[in-house]
């Protein structure tokens, strides 16, 4: 029974990661796009800041993903160490 519960917890963690990454990616892209478009309209530099904003949004979203994966990896290693009697 505990093994079945553990698999659901693992599934929930990875589902949360996927959902979180999707929301973060969408928010970063939208903010970069609209922020860049707003700057382009004010400064008269039509596609430059919009493209820069989109690229920054993608970069920030993937950095967020890597940070989240790193945290999950460290948590998993800590649990494995406790399970093996090292912690």
Secondary structure, DSSP 8 states (H G I E B T S, - for coil): -HHHHHHHHHHHHHHHHHHHHHHHHHHHHHHHHHHHHHHHHHHT-TTHHHHHHHHHHHHHHHHHHHHHHHHHHHHHHHHHHHHTT--
